[in-house]
Every structure is written in C-alpha cells, then in structure tokens.
Amino acid sequence: MQVLNEFANVARRKWKYSWSDVADSVALVRTYVAQVRPVDEATHDLGRALAERYKLNIYDGFIVAATCLAECDTLYSEDMQHGMVIEGRLTIRNPFVVT
C-alpha cells in the first residue's frame, strides 16, 4: 500500500498528473502486483525497527517491512542503496543500475 501511496503522491506533486490520470496509473501499476499488502500494526512496528537498524527513512522502512512480511527476496527501488541486504534475505535492487 505504501508504494501505491508514494506513487500517487509523486504523480500528483512531481509529474502534475490529474486525479483521473493518477487513478488510471495506479490501476495500471496494480495489474503488475500479485497482492497489495496493507500497512497494519505489524508492518508499522517492523518498519520502524528496520528504519532505525538500517538508517532508512520511515516510509522506506514501511516498504521494506511489507516486502519482508510478504517473504519477497528482492525489492526494486531507485531510492534505496543498491545491493543492500536486509535481515540477511531481502536484497535491494535499483532497476536502473546496469550490471
């Protein structure tokens, strides 16, 4: 959910999308997502702990927490450190880094 929230925020603030364009874009993004996970208490608590432990901003901590709780092994983000490994099992990958 946090990723969709941040995407919508960037689309409005940075890209100046209309509300209709935001809705259409979020709908498109959701077609590529197997499951949208809510930011619940467990996500919040783990996110705060991970943000502190790995020096992430709080919103990135929530995204990392949701990814960990979904048992993913890769998180694609251009904002976080490429190659960082969280909790020995989740690797951050910048999709724009050429390897």
C-alpha positions in Angstrom: 0.0 0.0 0.0 2.8 2.4 0.9 4.3 2.1 -2.7 0.9 2.9 -4.2 0.6 5.9 -1.8 4.0 7.2 -2.7 3.5 6.6 -6.4 0.2 8.6 -6.3 2.0 11.4 -4.4 4.8 11.7 -6.9 2.4 11.5 -9.8 0.4 14.5 -8.4 3.2 16.6 -6.9 6.1 16.0 -9.3 4.5 14.9 -12.6 1.4 17.1 -12.2 -1.0 14.3 -13.1 -4.7 15.0 -12.9 -6.6 12.9 -10.3 -8.0 10.9 -13.2 -4.5 10.2 -14.5 -3.4 9.2 -11.0 -6.3 6.7 -10.7 -5.6 5.3 -14.2 -1.8 5.0 -13.4 -2.4 3.3 -10.0 -4.8 0.9 -11.7 -2.1 0.0 -14.2 0.6 -0.5 -11.6 -1.8 -2.8 -9.6 -2.1 -5.1 -12.6 1.6 -5.9 -12.1 1.2 -6.6 -8.4 0.2 -10.1 -7.1 -1.1 -8.7 -3.8 -1.4 -5.3 -2.2 -0.4 -5.6 1.5 -1.9 -3.1 4.0 0.2 -1.1 6.3 -1.0 -2.7 9.5 0.4 -2.7 13.0 2.9 -5.5 12.3 4.1 -3.6 9.2 4.3 -0.4 11.2 6.3 -1.9 14.1 8.7 -3.8 11.9 9.1 -0.8 9.6 10.1 1.5 12.5 12.6 -1.1 13.7 14.1 -1.6 10.2 14.3 2.1 9.6 16.3 2.5 12.8 18.5 -0.5 12.2 19.3 0.2 8.5 19.2 4.0 8.7 16.2 4.2 6.3 13.6 6.9 6.3 10.4 5.8 7.9 8.4 5.4 4.7 11.1 3.2 3.2 11.1 1.2 6.4 7.4 0.5 5.9 8.0 -0.6 2.3 10.9 -2.8 3.4 8.8 -4.3 6.2 5.9 -5.1 3.9 8.3 -6.7 1.5 9.8 -8.8 4.3 6.4 -9.8 5.6 5.4 -10.9 2.1 8.5 -13.1 2.1 10.0 -11.5 -1.0 13.7 -11.8 -1.7 14.1 -8.7 -3.9 12.8 -5.1 -3.6 13.3 -2.8 -6.6 13.8 0.8 -5.6 15.8 3.7 -7.1 15.8 5.5 -3.7 17.5 2.9 -1.5 21.0 1.6 -1.6 21.5 -0.8 -4.5 22.8 -4.2 -3.2 21.8 -3.6 0.4 20.7 -6.8 2.1 18.1 -6.5 4.8 17.8 -9.2 7.5 20.1 -11.5 5.5 17.4 -12.3 3.0 16.0 -9.2 1.2 18.2 -7.6 -1.4 17.5 -4.0 -2.6 18.0 -3.6 -6.4 17.9 -0.4 -8.3 16.3 -1.3 -11.6 18.2 1.5 -13.4 21.7 0.2 -12.4 23.4 -1.6 -15.3 25.3 -4.6 -14.1 
